[in-house]
């Protein structure tokens, strides 16, 4: 699991803007509790998970070969729609 160190990085991650669907080399698996996003690309990827109910989660950076963890779909009927690449907006 990747953790964000420092309040500056956490604040920047919370100001994420979604830029579009993740490339095919980024894969995910989901359950009610967790969504695991794996970066099979040759370059780092900034990713977030999109949910049917519009839940917003911070952007995370996954180095090549890394897996980052996001919340799952929960027990209230939500659904993970996919993974999107994102960037941080200037502070």
C-alpha positions in Angstrom: 0.0 0.0 0.0 1.3 3.4 -0.9 1.1 6.1 1.7 1.3 9.8 1.2 4.0 11.4 3.4 3.7 15.0 4.5 0.8 17.4 4.6 1.9 19.2 1.5 1.7 16.0 -0.6 -1.6 15.1 1.0 -3.1 18.5 0.2 -1.9 18.3 -3.4 -3.4 14.8 -3.8 -6.7 16.1 -2.5 -6.7 18.7 -5.3 -6.6 16.1 -8.0 -8.1 16.7 -11.4 -9.2 13.7 -13.5 -7.7 13.7 -17.0 -9.2 10.6 -18.6 -9.1 6.8 -18.7 -5.9 5.1 -17.6 -3.8 3.4 -20.3 -4.3 -0.4 -20.8 -1.1 -1.1 -18.9 -2.9 0.0 -15.7 -5.1 -2.7 -14.3 -7.4 -2.9 -11.3 -9.3 -5.5 -9.2 -12.0 -4.5 -6.8 -14.0 -5.9 -3.9 -16.4 -4.4 -1.4 -13.5 -3.4 0.8 -10.5 -2.5 -1.5 -9.7 -1.6 -5.0 -6.1 -2.5 -6.1 -4.6 -0.6 -9.0 -1.5 -2.0 -10.6 0.9 -0.1 -12.8 2.2 -2.4 -15.6 3.5 0.6 -17.6 7.2 1.6 -18.0 6.5 5.0 -16.5 5.0 6.3 -13.2 1.2 6.8 -13.4 -0.9 9.2 -11.4 -4.3 7.4 -10.9 -7.6 7.7 -9.2 -10.7 5.4 -9.1 -14.0 6.5 -10.4 -17.2 5.4 -8.6 -20.8 5.2 -9.8 -22.0 7.5 -6.9 -19.3 10.1 -7.6 -17.2 9.4 -4.6 -14.0 11.4 -4.9 -10.7 9.8 -3.8 -7.2 11.4 -3.9 -4.9 10.9 -6.8 -2.0 8.5 -6.1 1.3 7.9 -7.9 2.2 4.3 -8.8 5.7 3.6 -9.9 6.2 0.9 -12.6 5.4 -2.4 -11.0 3.7 -0.9 -8.0 0.1 -1.5 -6.7 -1.8 1.2 -4.9 -4.9 0.7 -2.8 -8.2 2.6 -2.9 -11.5 2.0 -1.2 -13.7 -0.7 -2.6 -17.3 -0.4 -3.7 -18.7 -0.8 -0.2 -21.8 -2.5 1.0 -24.4 0.0 -0.2 -24.5 -0.9 -3.9 -21.9 1.5 -5.2 -19.7 0.4 -8.1 -16.1 1.0 -9.3 -16.4 2.2 -12.9 -12.7 2.3 -13.7 -9.4 3.9 -13.2 -8.5 7.4 -14.5 -5.2 9.2 -14.9 -5.0 12.4 -13.0 -2.8 15.3 -12.2 -2.6 17.8 -9.4 -3.8 21.3 -9.7 -1.5 24.1 -8.7 -1.9 25.3 -5.2 
